[in-house]
Amino acid sequence: MNTAAPKMEEPKMSFKDVTEMTGEEISGEQLQRMCNRYYWAGDYAKDRDVIEVACGAGAGLGYLASLARSVQGCDIAEEVLEPARKHYGTRIRIDTADAAKLPYADASADVVILFEAIYYLPSADAFVEEVRRVLRPQGVLLIASANKDLFDFNPSPFSHVYYGAVEMADLMKKHGFEVVEMAGGTPVSSVSLRQKILRPVKKIVVSLGLMPKTMAGKKLLKRLVFGNMIPMPAEIAANTCSFEKPESIPADAPNSTHKVLFCAAKKVV
């Protein structure tokens, strides 16, 4: 007779567990990185038709809409879109959609944006091909992503493949895009002394598989590393943060000096 206690199933995670959601506490660095992404994209979005794929809670959609001719957003996870739809109402169209099957017409956009999400895609190749369909000639794909080539890199749950600068450039070229800008953001050299001291500790925690997987689970660690936390805004504005412009980096070598990679690629075929 088996008297062992039944094994408890671990609760299933959703993308809401790993997405920065409106009103939840985030670090000042998280907010700065978010602003940097959209301020960088703003230069490409001016007077253009823009689509943000995997827009999450939509904090950047309003800022983009203040510059672009038109803006639309989409995400595959219905549960993360609720705050965005509630906040923007009829101001901005927000769809539930798969990044590999976008609900937009051929040659209907000048700019497509994918921020901090390429590693969640089962097939980045399928996504880039779909973007090529949706973009007009000379249209631009903008990607920002965590830099996998840092020594203390911590992959996110649900992730499939991370792309460093070299892999990102190769992916773009493979699908008929020309890399017009490769840049790095949030230099490791600029982080606080507390972060610098704790980076080796983080490396050990990650290697032992002890890093919490959800945003909620990481909150205590973020307080330890970053100090005071702040509520994530529903919508960033031009004056939410000062713009820390990404620094140009080579597209043919791994980068180990920046936390975030930025890639702008132009459709050429």
BAMI-904671 format. One line per field, with one value per residue: x, y, z of N, C-alpha, C, O, CB in turn. Coordinates in steps of 0.2 Angstrom, whole numbers, plus 5000, padded with zeros to 4 digits. Each point is the difference from the previous one (the first is absolute). Glycine has a CB too. Layout:
nu = c(X	...)
nv = c(Y	...)
nw = c(Z	...)
cau = c(X	...)
cav = c(Y	...)
caw = c(Z	...)
cu = c(X	...)
cv = c(Y	...)
cw = c(Z	...)
ou = c(X	...)
ov = c(Y	...)
ow = c(Z	...)
cbu = c(X	...)
cbv = c(Y	...)
cbw = c(Z	...)
! end
This chain:
nu = c(5004	5008	5001	5006	4992	4992	5015	4993	4997	5013	4986	5001	5011	4988	5011	4995	5014	5008	4990	5009	4984	4998	5008	5015	5009	5008	5014	4998	5004	4985	4999	5013	4995	4987	5007	5010	4988	4994	5013	5004	4986	5001	5009	4990	4986	5004	4985	4997	4985	5006	4996	5004	5002	4995	4989	5002	4989	5001	5014	5001	4984	5003	5014	4995	4988	5011	5005	4989	4993	4996	5005	4994	5004	5000	5002	4999	4993	4983	5009	5007	4985	4994	5009	4997	4984	5000	5009	4992	4984	5001	5017	5001	4991	5004	5000	4999	5014	5007	5012	4994	4986	5004	4984	5011	4993	5013	5008	4993	5016	5008	5003	4999	5002	5006	5001	5007	4997	5014	4998	4983	5004	4996	5009	5010	4996	4986	5004	5007	4988	4990	5010	5000	4984	5001	5011	4992	5012	5009	4992	5010	4998	5000	5007	5000	5008	5003	5015	4996	5014	4996	5012	4984	4993	4988	4996	4987	4995	5000	5017	4997	5013	5006	5001	5015	4998	5000	4985	4995	5009	4994	4985	5002	5006	4988	4990	5010	5009	5011	5004	4994	5006	5011	4995	5006	4986	5008	5018	4999	5005	4985	4999	5000	5015	4987	5003	5015	4996	4990	5010	5004	4985	4995	5011	4994	4985	5002	5008	4988	4988	5000	4993	4986	4996	4994	5005	4998	5015	5007	4992	5013	5010	4995	5002	5015	5002	4993	5001	4987	4991	4996	4985	5007	4996	4987	5013	5017	4996	5011	5002	5001	5015	5008	4997	5011	5002	5000	5016	4998	5001	5009	4986	5014	4998	4990	4995	5009	4993	4983	4992	4998	5006	4994	4997	4996	4997	4998	4989	5015	4987)
nv = c(4994	5011	5005	5009	5012	4997	5004	5015	4999	5010	5009	4996	5011	5009	5006	5004	4994	5011	5016	5011	4997	5016	5002	4992	5008	5004	5001	5015	4988	4998	5015	4999	4988	5007	5013	4992	4994	5014	5009	4990	5001	5016	4998	4990	5009	5013	4996	4983	4994	4997	4984	5002	4984	4998	5014	4989	5007	5006	5006	5003	5003	5014	5002	4995	5010	5012	4995	4994	5008	4990	4995	4986	4995	4986	4994	4985	5007	5002	5004	5012	5006	5003	5013	5002	5000	5010	5010	5002	4999	4998	5003	4987	4991	4992	4987	4990	5000	4986	5012	4990	5010	5018	5000	5008	4999	4992	5013	5003	5007	5012	4989	4983	5006	4984	5009	4985	4988	4993	4990	4997	4994	4984	5010	5013	4993	5004	5015	5002	4995	5010	5012	4997	5002	5014	5007	5009	4993	5002	4990	5003	4984	5011	4986	5008	4985	5002	5003	4983	5009	5003	4990	5002	4993	4998	4990	5009	4986	4997	4998	4992	5007	5010	5007	5001	5012	4986	4997	5015	4999	4986	5005	5011	4991	4990	5011	5008	5008	5009	4997	5017	4995	4987	5010	4992	5005	5001	5005	4986	5015	5003	4988	5008	4998	4990	4994	4997	4990	4991	4996	4988	4999	4998	4988	4992	5002	4994	4987	4996	5001	5015	5009	5000	4993	5014	5014	4993	4994	5015	5007	4996	5003	5014	5004	4996	5009	5014	5003	5001	4989	5012	4994	4993	5016	4992	5007	4999	5015	5002	4998	4982	5005	5013	4992	4990	5006	4983	5004	4998	4984	4997	4997	4992	4998	4990	5015	4995	5017	4996	4994	5001	4992	5015	4989	5015	4986	5011	4988	4998	4990)
nw = c(5000	4989	5017	4987	5006	4986	4995	5006	4983	5002	5002	4984	5002	4994	4992	5015	5004	4990	5001	5007	5006	4997	5015	5000	5010	4986	5008	4998	4990	4995	4996	4992	4991	4996	4995	4991	4991	4997	4997	4989	4994	4999	4987	4993	5003	4990	4993	5003	4998	5016	4998	5017	4993	5016	5004	5013	5004	4984	5008	4984	4996	5005	4993	4987	5000	5001	4985	4992	4989	5012	5015	4994	5015	4995	5014	4993	5014	4996	5013	4993	4995	5016	5000	4985	5001	5012	4992	4986	5004	4987	5003	4992	4989	5015	4987	5012	4989	5003	5001	4988	4997	4998	5001	4987	4985	4996	5007	5017	5004	4994	5011	5000	5016	5002	5015	5004	4987	4994	5013	4996	4985	5003	4990	5006	4986	5003	5004	4986	4991	5007	4997	4985	5000	5006	4991	4989	4991	5013	5012	5011	5004	5013	5005	5014	5002	5016	4994	4998	5004	5017	5005	5004	4985	5011	4985	5004	5007	4985	4996	4987	5001	5012	4986	5008	4992	4992	5000	4994	4987	4997	5001	4990	4989	5000	4994	4987	5014	4994	5017	4996	5015	5005	5014	5011	5007	5013	4997	5008	5003	5006	5012	5013	5003	5000	4985	5004	5012	4991	4987	5009	5006	4985	4997	5012	4995	4985	5005	5010	4988	5011	4987	5010	4987	5005	4996	5014	5000	4998	5014	5008	4989	4998	5015	4998	4988	5003	5017	5000	4993	4992	5000	4987	4997	4997	4993	5001	4999	4990	5017	5002	5000	4998	4985	5009	4982	5001	5002	4983	5005	4988	4993	5004	5018	5009	5004	5013	5000	5002	5012	4984	4987	4995	4988	4992	4990	4988	4996	4991	4994)
cau = c(4996	5004	4998	5003	4995	5000	5004	4997	5002	5002	4995	5002	5002	4997	5005	4999	5005	5006	4999	4999	4993	4998	4998	5004	5007	5006	5005	5001	5004	4995	4997	5005	5001	4994	5000	5005	4998	4995	5003	5004	4996	4997	5004	4998	4993	4997	4996	5000	4995	5004	4997	5004	4998	5001	4999	4999	4996	5000	5002	5003	4995	4998	5006	5001	4994	5001	5005	4998	4994	4995	5003	4996	5004	4997	5003	4997	4998	4994	5000	5005	4998	4995	5002	5001	4993	4996	5003	5000	4993	5000	5006	5005	4997	5004	4997	5003	5003	5007	5005	5001	4994	4998	4994	5001	5001	5007	5003	4996	5003	5007	5004	4997	5004	5000	5004	5001	4995	5002	5002	4994	4997	5002	5004	5002	5000	4993	4999	5004	4997	4994	5001	5001	4994	4996	5004	5001	5007	5005	4997	5006	4999	5004	5001	5004	5000	5005	5006	5002	5007	5003	5003	4995	4993	4995	4995	4994	4995	4996	5004	5002	5007	5003	5005	5005	5001	5002	4994	4995	5001	4999	4993	4997	5003	4997	4993	5000	5000	5007	5000	5002	5003	5001	5002	4999	4998	5002	5007	5002	5005	4996	4995	5002	5005	4996	4999	5007	5002	4996	5000	5003	4995	4994	5002	5000	4993	4997	5003	4997	4993	4997	4997	4992	4998	4995	5002	4999	5005	5006	4999	5004	5007	5001	5001	5007	5005	4999	4997	4992	4996	4995	4995	5000	4995	4996	5002	5005	5000	5007	5004	5000	5007	5005	5002	5007	5001	5004	5007	5002	5004	5000	4995	5004	5004	4996	5001	5000	5000	4993	4995	4994	5002	4995	5002	4996	5001	4996	4998	5003	4998)
cav = c(5006	5006	5005	5007	5006	5002	5006	5006	5003	5007	5004	5002	5007	5003	5005	5006	4999	5003	5006	5006	5001	5006	5000	4996	5003	4999	5004	5006	4998	4998	5006	5004	4996	5000	5006	5000	4996	5004	5006	4998	4999	5006	5003	4996	5000	5007	5001	4993	4995	4996	4994	4997	4993	4999	5007	4999	5005	5006	5006	5004	5001	5007	5004	4999	5004	5007	5001	4996	5001	4995	4995	4994	4996	4993	4995	4994	4999	5004	5002	5006	5006	5003	5006	5004	5002	5005	5007	5003	5000	5000	5004	4996	4993	4995	4994	4994	4997	4996	5004	4997	5001	5006	5002	5006	4999	5001	5007	5005	5003	5002	4998	4994	5000	4995	5002	4995	4995	4996	4993	4996	4997	4993	5000	5007	5000	5001	5007	5005	4999	5003	5007	5002	5001	5005	5007	5003	5001	5004	5000	4998	4996	5002	4995	5001	4994	4998	4998	4994	4999	5002	4994	4998	5000	4996	4999	5001	4995	5000	5002	4994	5001	5007	5002	5005	5005	4996	4996	5005	5002	4994	4999	5005	4999	4994	5001	5006	5006	5003	5003	5007	5002	4995	5004	4997	5005	4998	4998	4997	5005	5006	4998	5002	4996	4995	4995	4997	4996	4994	4996	4993	4996	4999	4995	4993	4998	4997	4994	4995	4999	5002	5006	5000	5000	5005	5007	5000	4997	5003	5007	5001	5000	5007	5005	4999	5002	5006	5005	5002	4998	5005	4996	5001	5004	4997	5003	5005	5006	5002	5003	4995	4999	5003	4995	4997	4997	4994	5001	4996	4995	4996	4994	4993	4997	5000	5005	4998	5006	5003	4995	5000	5001	5003	4999	5003	4996	5003	4995	5002	4996)
caw = c(5000	5000	5004	4999	4999	4993	4997	4998	4994	5001	4996	4994	4999	4994	4998	5005	5005	4998	4996	5005	5000	5003	5007	5004	5002	4996	5002	4996	4994	4996	4997	4995	4994	4996	4996	4995	4995	4996	4998	4994	4994	4998	4995	4994	5000	4999	4994	4997	5003	5004	5003	5005	5001	5007	5003	5007	5004	4995	5003	4994	4995	5000	4998	4992	4997	5000	4994	4993	4996	5003	5004	5002	5004	5000	5004	5000	5006	5001	5007	5001	4996	5003	5002	4994	4997	5005	5001	4994	4997	4993	4997	4996	4999	5003	4998	5002	4994	5000	4996	4994	4996	5002	4997	4997	4993	4997	4998	5003	5005	4999	5006	5005	5006	5005	5006	5006	4998	4994	5003	5002	4994	4998	4994	4998	4992	4998	5002	4996	4993	5001	5000	4993	4996	5002	4999	4994	4998	5005	5007	5005	5006	5006	5005	5006	5003	5005	4997	5002	5001	5006	5003	5005	4996	5003	4995	5002	4998	4993	4994	4995	4998	5001	4994	5001	4994	4994	4998	4998	4993	4995	4999	4995	4993	4997	4997	4996	5003	5001	5006	5000	5006	5005	5006	5007	5005	5007	5001	5006	5003	5003	5006	5006	5003	5003	4995	4998	5005	5000	4993	5001	5004	4995	4996	5004	5001	4994	4998	5004	4998	5005	4999	4999	4993	4998	5002	5007	5004	5000	5003	5006	4997	4997	5005	5002	4995	4998	5005	5000	4994	4998	4996	4993	4997	4994	4993	5001	4996	4998	5006	5005	5002	4995	4995	5000	4993	4999	4997	4995	5002	4994	4999	4999	5005	5006	5004	5008	5004	5000	5002	4995	4993	4996	4992	4995	4994	4994	4995	4994	4995)
cu = c(5004	4997	5003	4995	5000	5005	4996	5002	5002	4995	5003	5001	4997	5005	4999	5005	5007	5000	5000	4993	4998	4998	5005	5007	5005	5006	5001	5004	4995	4996	5004	5001	4994	4999	5005	4998	4995	5003	5005	4996	4996	5003	4998	4992	4997	4996	5000	4994	5004	4996	5005	4998	5003	5001	4999	4995	4999	5002	5003	4996	4998	5005	5001	4994	5001	5004	4998	4994	4995	5004	4995	5005	4996	5005	4997	4996	4994	5000	5004	4997	4994	5001	5000	4993	4996	5003	4998	4993	5000	5005	5004	4997	5005	4997	5003	5002	5006	5005	5001	4994	4996	4994	5000	5001	5007	5002	4995	5003	5007	5005	4996	5005	4999	5005	5000	4995	5003	5002	4994	4997	5003	5004	5001	5000	4993	4997	5003	4997	4993	5001	5002	4994	4996	5003	4999	5007	5003	4997	5005	4997	5004	5000	5004	4999	5005	5006	5003	5008	5003	5001	4994	4993	4995	4994	4993	4996	4997	5005	5002	5007	5002	5005	5005	5001	5002	4994	4994	5001	5000	4993	4997	5003	4997	4994	5000	4999	5007	5000	5003	5002	5000	5003	5000	4998	5001	5007	5001	5004	4996	4995	5003	5005	4997	4999	5007	5002	4996	5000	5003	4995	4994	5002	5000	4993	4997	5003	4997	4992	4996	4996	4993	4998	4995	5002	4998	5005	5006	4999	5004	5008	5001	5000	5007	5005	4999	4998	4993	4997	4995	4994	5001	4995	4996	5002	5006	5000	5007	5004	5000	5007	5004	5002	5007	5001	5004	5007	5001	5005	5001	4995	5003	5004	4995	5001	4999	5000	4993	4995	4995	5003	4994	5002	4994	5002	4995	4998	5003	4998	4993)
cv = c(5006	5005	5007	5005	5001	5006	5006	5002	5007	5005	5002	5007	5003	5006	5006	4999	5003	5006	5006	5003	5007	5000	4996	5003	4998	5004	5006	4998	4997	5005	5003	4996	5000	5007	5000	4996	5004	5007	4999	4999	5006	5003	4997	5001	5007	5000	4993	4996	4995	4994	4998	4993	4999	5006	4999	5005	5006	5007	5005	5002	5007	5005	4999	5004	5007	5003	4998	5003	4995	4995	4995	4995	4993	4996	4994	4998	5005	5004	5006	5006	5004	5007	5005	5002	5004	5007	5004	5001	5000	5004	4996	4993	4995	4993	4994	4996	4996	5004	4997	5000	5006	5002	5007	4998	5000	5007	5005	5004	5003	4998	4994	5000	4993	5001	4994	4994	4995	4993	4996	4997	4993	5000	5008	5001	5002	5007	5005	5000	5003	5008	5003	5000	5006	5007	5002	5000	5005	5001	4997	4996	5002	4995	5002	4994	5000	4997	4993	4999	5003	4993	4998	5000	4995	4999	5000	4993	5001	5001	4994	5002	5008	5002	5005	5005	4996	4997	5004	5002	4995	4999	5005	4999	4994	5001	5007	5006	5003	5003	5007	5003	4994	5004	4997	5005	4997	4997	4997	5004	5005	4998	5002	4996	4994	4994	4997	4995	4993	4996	4993	4996	4998	4994	4993	4998	4998	4994	4994	4999	5003	5007	4999	5001	5006	5007	5001	4997	5004	5007	5001	5001	5007	5006	5000	5003	5008	5005	5001	4998	5005	4997	5001	5004	4997	5003	5004	5006	5003	5002	4995	4999	5004	4994	4998	4997	4994	5001	4995	4994	4996	4994	4994	4998	5000	5006	4998	5006	5004	4995	4999	5001	5003	4998	5003	4997	5003	4994	5003	4996	4998)
cw = c(5000	5005	4999	4998	4993	4998	4998	4994	5001	4996	4993	4999	4994	4999	5005	5005	4999	4996	5005	4999	5003	5007	5005	5001	4995	5002	4996	4994	4995	4996	4995	4994	4995	4996	4995	4994	4995	4997	4993	4994	4998	4994	4993	4999	4997	4993	4996	5003	5003	5003	5006	5001	5007	5004	5007	5003	4996	5003	4995	4995	4999	4998	4992	4997	5000	4995	4994	4997	5002	5004	5002	5004	5000	5005	5000	5006	5002	5007	5001	4996	5004	5003	4994	4997	5005	5000	4993	4997	4993	4997	4996	4999	5003	4999	5004	4994	5001	4995	4993	4995	5001	4996	4996	4992	4997	4999	5004	5006	4998	5005	5004	5006	5004	5005	5005	4999	4995	5003	5002	4994	4998	4994	4998	4992	4998	5001	4995	4993	5000	5000	4993	4995	5002	4999	4992	4998	5004	5007	5005	5005	5006	5006	5006	5004	5006	4997	5003	5002	5006	5004	5006	4997	5003	4995	5003	4999	4994	4994	4996	4998	5001	4994	5003	4994	4994	4998	4997	4993	4995	4999	4995	4993	4997	4997	4996	5003	5001	5007	4999	5006	5005	5006	5006	5005	5007	5001	5007	5005	5004	5006	5007	5003	5003	4994	4998	5005	5000	4994	5001	5004	4995	4996	5004	5001	4994	4998	5005	4999	5006	4999	4999	4993	4998	5003	5008	5005	5000	5003	5006	4998	4997	5005	5003	4995	4998	5005	4999	4993	4998	4996	4993	4997	4995	4994	5002	4996	4998	5006	5005	5003	4995	4996	5001	4993	5000	4996	4994	5002	4993	4999	4998	5005	5006	5004	5007	5004	5001	5002	4995	4993	4996	4993	4996	4994	4995	4995	4993	4994	5001)
ou = c(5005	4995	4999	4995	5005	5000	4996	5006	4996	4998	5006	4996	4998	5004	5004	5002	5004	5005	4996	4998	5004	4997	5000	5002	5001	4998	4997	4999	5001	4999	4998	5000	5000	4999	4998	5001	5001	4998	5000	5001	4998	4996	4999	4998	4994	5003	4999	4997	5004	4994	5006	4994	5005	5005	5001	4995	4996	4998	5000	5002	5000	4999	5001	5001	4997	5001	5001	4996	4994	5005	4995	5006	4994	5006	4993	4996	5001	4998	4999	5002	4999	4996	4998	4999	4997	4996	4999	4999	5003	5001	5002	4998	5006	4994	5006	4996	5004	4998	5003	5001	4995	4999	4995	5003	5004	4995	4999	4997	5003	5006	4994	5006	4995	5006	4995	4997	4997	4999	5001	4995	5006	5005	4996	4998	4999	4997	4996	4999	4998	4996	4998	5000	4998	4997	5000	5005	4998	5002	5005	4994	5007	4994	5005	4995	5005	5000	5002	5002	5006	4997	5000	4995	5002	4996	5000	5001	4998	4998	5001	5005	4996	5003	4997	4996	4997	4999	4997	4996	4997	4998	4996	4996	4998	4998	4994	4997	5005	4995	5005	5003	4995	5005	4996	5002	5002	5000	4998	4999	5003	4997	5006	5001	5003	5001	5000	5003	5002	4997	4997	4999	4998	4997	4998	4998	4997	4996	5000	4997	4994	4997	4997	5004	4999	5005	5004	5002	5004	5006	5004	5003	5005	5004	5003	5004	5005	5000	4996	5004	4998	5001	5002	4994	5002	4999	5000	4996	5005	5006	5002	5001	4997	5001	5005	4998	5006	5000	4998	5005	4996	4998	4997	5004	4996	5006	4995	5002	5000	5000	4996	5005	4994	5006	4994	5005	4994	5005	4999	5002	4997)
ov = c(5001	5003	5004	4999	5000	5005	4999	5001	5004	4998	5001	5004	4997	5001	5004	5006	5002	5002	4999	5002	5002	4996	5001	5005	4994	5005	5001	5004	5001	5000	5002	5003	5000	5000	5003	5003	5000	5002	5004	5002	5000	5003	5003	4999	5000	4998	5001	5002	4996	5001	4999	4999	5002	5001	5005	5001	5005	5005	5006	5005	5003	5005	5005	5003	5003	5005	5003	5003	5002	4999	5001	5000	4999	5002	4999	4996	5005	5005	5004	5006	5006	5005	5006	5006	5005	5005	5006	5004	4995	5001	5003	4997	5001	4998	5001	4998	5002	5003	5003	4998	5000	4998	5004	4995	5003	5005	5005	5004	4997	4999	5001	5000	4998	4999	4998	4998	4995	4995	4994	4996	4999	4996	5003	5005	5004	5003	5004	5005	5004	5003	5005	5005	5003	5005	4996	4999	5005	5004	4997	5001	5000	4998	5003	4997	5003	4996	5000	4995	5000	4995	4994	5001	4994	5005	4998	4996	5006	5000	4994	4996	5004	4995	5006	4999	5002	5000	4998	5000	5001	4998	4998	5001	5000	4996	5003	5005	4996	5005	5001	5005	4997	5003	4995	5006	4995	4994	5002	5000	5003	5004	5002	4994	4994	4994	4994	4995	4995	4995	4995	4994	4994	4995	4995	4994	4995	4995	4995	4996	4998	5003	4996	5004	5002	5001	5003	5002	4999	5004	5005	5004	5003	5004	5005	5004	5003	5006	4995	5000	5004	4995	5006	4999	4995	4996	5005	5000	4996	5000	5001	5000	5002	4995	5005	4994	5000	5005	4994	5002	5000	4998	4995	4996	5005	5003	4997	5000	5005	4994	4995	5004	4998	5001	4999	5001	5000	4997	5005	5002	4996)
ow = c(5004	4999	5004	4997	4996	5004	4996	4999	5003	4995	4999	5003	4995	5004	5000	5003	5004	4997	5005	4994	5005	5003	5006	4996	4999	5004	4994	4995	4994	4994	4994	4994	4994	4994	4994	4994	4994	4995	4996	4994	4994	4996	4995	4994	4998	4995	4994	5005	4998	5002	4998	5003	5003	5004	5004	4997	5002	4997	5001	4996	4995	4996	4997	4994	4995	4998	4994	5003	5001	4998	5001	4999	4999	5001	4999	5000	5002	5001	5005	5002	4998	4998	5001	4998	4997	5000	5000	4996	4997	4994	4995	5005	4998	5002	5003	4996	5004	4995	4996	4995	5003	4994	5001	4999	5004	4998	4996	5003	4996	4999	5002	4999	5000	4999	5003	5004	4999	4997	5002	5000	5000	4999	4998	4997	4995	4996	4997	4996	4995	4997	4998	4996	4995	4999	4996	5004	5001	5004	4998	5003	4999	5002	4999	5001	4999	4995	5006	5003	5001	5000	5001	5003	5002	4999	5006	4995	4998	4995	5002	5002	4998	4998	5002	4995	4995	4994	4996	4996	4995	4994	4996	4995	4994	4995	4999	4997	5000	5001	4998	5000	5001	5000	5001	4999	5001	5001	5005	5006	5005	5003	5000	4998	5000	5002	4999	4998	5001	5000	4997	4999	5001	4999	4996	4999	5000	4998	4997	5003	5001	5005	4996	4996	4994	5004	5003	5005	5005	5001	5000	5002	5001	5000	5002	5003	5000	4998	4998	4995	5005	4997	4998	5001	4996	4994	5004	4995	5002	5000	5006	5006	4995	5002	4999	4999	5003	4996	5001	5003	4996	5005	4999	4999	5001	5000	5002	5006	5003	4998	4999	4999	5001	4998	5001	4997	5001	4998	4998	4994	4996)
cbu = c(4986	5008	4999	5015	4997	4988	5013	4993	4996	5014	4989	4998	5013	4984	4995	4986	4990	4999	4998	5014	4994	4999	4988	4992	4995	4994	5009	5001	5009	5000	4995	5006	5007	4996	4998	5007	5000	4993	4999	5007	5000	5001	5010	5012	5006	5006	5004	5016	4988	5013	4987	5008	4996	5001	4995	5017	5007	4993	5002	5008	4996	4993	5004	5005	4996	4998	5007	5010	5012	4986	5013	4987	5010	4989	5011	5013	5010	4996	4999	5008	5004	5001	5008	5013	5004	5002	5010	5013	4993	4987	4998	5012	4988	5010	4992	4997	4990	4996	5002	5008	5004	5012	4999	5002	4984	5003	5006	4994	4991	4989	5011	4989	5005	4990	5004	5006	4994	5005	5010	5003	4993	4985	5000	5008	5010	5001	5003	5011	5008	4999	5006	5011	5001	4999	5008	4985	4999	5001	4984	5011	4990	5004	4993	5003	4991	4991	5001	4988	4994	4996	5012	5012	5004	5007	5008	4999	5000	4991	5004	4983	5003	4995	4994	5010	5007	5013	5007	5002	5011	5012	5004	5004	5012	5008	5001	4998	4985	5006	4997	4989	5000	4996	5001	5007	4989	4987	5006	5000	5006	5004	4990	4988	5004	4994	4990	5000	5001	4996	5004	5013	5005	4999	5009	5012	5003	5003	5010	5012	5008	5011	5013	4995	5003	4986	4993	4986	4991	4997	4984	4989	4995	4990	4985	4993	4995	4997	5015	4999	5004	5008	4990	5011	5005	4991	4989	5011	4984	4989	4995	4989	5001	5003	4986	5002	4992	4989	5006	4992	5001	5014	4996	4996	5015	4994	5000	5004	5012	5003	5005	4987	5014	4992	5012	4993	5011	5000	4990	5008	5015)
cbv = c(4993	4994	4987	4995	5005	4990	4992	5002	4988	4999	5003	4987	5001	4996	4992	4994	4988	4986	4995	5001	4986	5007	5002	4985	5007	4992	4989	5003	4997	4990	5000	5002	4993	4993	5003	4998	4989	4992	5000	4993	4989	4999	5000	4993	4992	5007	5011	4999	5006	5009	4998	5012	4995	4989	5000	4995	4990	4989	4988	4990	4986	4992	4994	4986	4988	4995	4997	4987	5002	5003	5007	5001	5010	4999	5010	5000	4990	4987	4985	4987	4988	4984	4990	4989	4984	4985	4989	4992	5012	4998	5004	5009	5003	5010	5004	5001	5007	4986	5000	4995	4988	5005	4989	5011	5002	4984	4991	4988	4996	5011	5011	4994	5015	4993	5015	5011	5013	5015	5012	5012	5013	4999	4986	4996	4988	4985	4993	4994	4986	4987	4994	4989	4985	4988	5001	5009	4991	5002	5002	5010	4990	5014	4988	5015	4991	5003	5012	5000	5000	5016	5009	5004	5010	4999	4996	5016	4992	5004	5016	5002	4987	5004	4992	4993	5007	4999	4993	5003	5007	4997	4997	5007	5005	4998	4991	4988	5001	4997	4987	4996	5015	4987	5015	4987	5009	5005	5006	4989	4995	5001	4989	5010	5016	5014	5013	5016	5015	5012	5016	5010	5012	5017	5013	5009	5014	5016	5011	5007	4992	4991	5008	5000	4986	4990	5001	4998	4990	4991	4994	4989	4985	4991	4993	4986	4985	4989	5010	5009	4984	5014	4996	4990	5015	5003	4995	4990	5007	5004	5010	4995	4986	5015	4999	5004	5012	4988	5010	5008	4999	5004	5013	5008	5000	4985	5011	4989	4996	5014	5009	5000	4992	5008	4990	5010	4990	5015	4992	5002	5000)
cbw = c(5002	4989	5004	4999	5015	4996	5001	5013	4991	5006	5012	4992	5011	4998	4988	4995	4999	5003	4986	5005	4995	4986	4991	4999	5013	4986	5010	5015	5013	5014	5016	5016	5013	5015	5016	5015	5013	5012	5016	5013	5011	5016	5012	5008	5012	5012	5006	4993	4993	5001	4991	5003	4985	4992	4986	5004	5009	4999	5010	5007	5006	5013	5014	5008	5008	5014	5014	5002	4989	4992	5004	4991	5008	4988	5009	4992	5002	4991	4998	4999	4991	5005	5009	5000	4997	5007	5008	5002	5012	5007	5015	5000	4991	5007	4986	5015	4989	5007	5015	5011	4997	5008	5008	5012	4995	4996	4993	4994	5013	4996	4999	4991	5000	4992	4995	5003	5004	4996	5002	5009	4996	5006	4998	5014	5004	5006	5015	5011	5003	5009	5014	5006	5005	5010	5014	4998	4988	4985	4998	4995	4993	4995	4993	5000	4990	5013	4992	4990	4987	5000	4997	5006	4988	5013	4987	5003	5014	5011	5005	4993	4993	5014	4989	5013	5013	5010	5013	5016	5010	5010	5015	5015	5010	5014	5011	4995	5006	4986	5008	4991	4997	4992	4993	4998	4991	5001	4987	4988	4987	4986	4992	5004	5003	5007	4997	4996	5006	5008	4997	5000	5010	5001	4998	5007	5009	4998	4999	5005	4992	5002	4998	5015	5006	4997	4985	4992	4992	4988	4996	5004	4997	4991	5001	5003	4996	4991	5002	5013	4997	5003	5011	4998	5006	5013	4991	5008	5004	4989	4991	4989	5009	5006	4993	5014	4993	5004	5010	4989	5016	4996	4997	4990	4995	5000	4989	4991	4992	4994	5012	5010	4999	5010	5002	5009	5005	5004	5008	5013	5002)
! end
